[in-house]
Amino acid sequence: MPDALDLSALAGTATDYARDNKDHIFSKALAPGVSGLPGTPVKPLDEYVMSIPGNDEVVLTELVMGSVVQPSQYNGFTPKNNVFKIKPRKAKVKPCKVDLKFTQEKIMALWKTYYGQIKGGKINKEEVLFEQFIMNDVIKRIQTDLRNAYINGVRNDAGTSPLDTMDGLFKIYQSEIVSGGVPAANIATIAAITEANAVTQFEKIIDVLPTEYFYQDLVCLTPLSHLKAYERNYRKEYGTLPYNAGFQKQTIEGTVIEFLVEPYMLTTGLTAFEAPLILPRNIIAWLYDDESAQSNLTFDYNVRERDLAWVMDFQVGMDVAMPSLIWSGQV
C-alpha cells in the first residue's frame, strides 16, 4: 500500500494478497500447530493431535485384535475366526465462514496504528504490508474460536457462533460413553475433584489403565482447575519438592503421563468435565481444508457505506480415532 490509504483500492490489494498467500494464511488459521503458551502445560494442538489436511471425508479405522495363541500338539489346523475386527469411523470436514465488516472509521484507526508502529520501528512496512497487518489479529481470533469449538462445540448448521461449527471433544466423549465406544471399565468412579482430594482422584483414574498401556505415550487432558487442585493437594500431602512446583511438574506422579491443560475444558456448565481425560497421543484427529475450492478469502469495499467486508470460507472438523483408548472418571 502507498503512504496514503486508498480505501477503494484496499479491497483489491487485500484480495490479491490473500490469493497470493492462500496456503500460508489458511494453514496458519486452521492448522493445529498454534495457540500454545511456551513453558506451560498449554501446548499447541499438534503436540498431541493428529493433523489431517483434506477436503472431504476421512476414514479413521480402529483395529481390534482378539486373542491368537492356543496350545498345540504339532498337528492339525484350528484357526481362530474373526480375530481381526475393524471398526470404521468416518470424520468429515464441515463448511464454516468468517463474515466481518470493517467501517471506514475502524480501517482508518488500523491504518494509524500500522503507521505508528512503522514510525516507532516495531514493524518494517517492506516485510509486513497493511493487508497482512489487518489479517493478523483476525487469524489469531480464528485460532482461538476453533480451539474453543474443538473442545465444546456442537455442530449446528443454522447457528452463528464458533461453538456451532463442529462436534467437539466433550460431545464426542459423552456420545461414546452412552454408546459403549468408551468401555465402562475405562471409567473410574471418583468424587468431585477438589484441592483436598485431587491426588487420590487422579490415582483412581490411572488405576483403571491396563498394564500394556500404562507406560505408553499417554497424555492427560485436564482443565486448569483440576491441575491446580492436583498440585496444591500434592504439596499439602507431600511437601514442596522442587520437581513438584508449578509448571515444572509435567506428569502425574509415578507415571510418564504428561499434563496438558486445555484452556476451554470446563468444570461447570453444560460441557463440564468431571475428570481429566487420559488418552494416547495422536488418537484425536484434526481435519482442515486449506487448499480446495471451498477455501476462499476475499474483500469487498462498499463505496456508499464506506465499509470493507471480509468474506472467508473454509472447512474444518475433528473426531477421535479410537474412543476405546480414553480413560477418565465420573462422579
KAZIKA-V800844 format. One record per backbone hydrogen bond with DSSP energy under -0.5 kcal/mol. CO is the residue of the C=O (numbers start at 1). NH is the residue of the N-H. If there is no record, write none. Layout:
co = <CO CO>
nh = <NH NH>
//
This chain:
co = <4 5 6 6 7 9 10 11 12 13 14 15 16 17 19 21 22 23 24 25 26 27 32 32 32 34 36 37 41 41 42 44 45 45 48 48 49 50 52 56 58 58 59 60 61 62 62 63 64 64 79 80 83 83 85 85 86 87 89 91 94 96 98 98 100 101 102 103 104 105 106 107 108 109 110 111 112 113 114 115 116 117 117 118 123 124 124 127 129 130 131 132 133 134 135 136 137 138 139 140 141 142 143 144 145 146 147 148 148 149 150 151 153 156 161 162 163 164 166 168 169 170 171 172 173 174 175 176 176 176 181 183 184 186 186 188 188 194 194 197 198 199 200 201 202 203 205 206 210 210 211 211 213 216 217 218 219 219 220 220 221 222 223 224 225 226 227 228 229 230 231 232 233 234 235 239 241 242 244 245 246 248 250 252 256 257 258 260 260 261 262 264 266 269 271 272 274 277 278 279 280 283 284 285 285 286 287 288 288 289 292 294 296 298 300 300 301 302 302 306 307 308 309 309 310 310 311 312 313 314 315 316 317 319 319 322 323 325 327 328 330>
nh = <6 7 9 10 11 13 14 15 16 17 18 19 20 21 22 25 26 27 28 29 30 31 34 45 46 45 38 40 43 261 37 47 48 49 282 284 51 286 288 93 60 91 61 89 63 64 87 65 66 85 81 83 66 85 64 87 88 62 60 58 316 314 100 312 310 103 308 107 108 109 110 111 112 113 114 115 116 117 118 119 120 122 123 121 125 127 128 129 133 134 135 136 137 138 139 140 141 142 143 144 145 146 147 148 149 150 151 151 152 153 169 170 168 159 164 165 154 156 168 172 173 174 175 176 177 178 179 180 181 182 183 186 187 188 328 190 330 197 198 201 202 203 204 205 206 207 208 209 213 214 214 215 216 218 281 258 221 279 222 260 277 262 227 228 229 230 231 232 233 234 235 236 237 238 239 241 244 245 246 248 249 250 259 255 258 252 220 222 262 263 265 266 273 272 266 274 193 221 327 219 283 321 50 287 319 52 317 54 290 315 295 296 313 311 302 309 303 306 307 104 302 102 300 311 100 312 298 98 296 96 289 94 287 285 321 325 326 280 278 188 190>
//
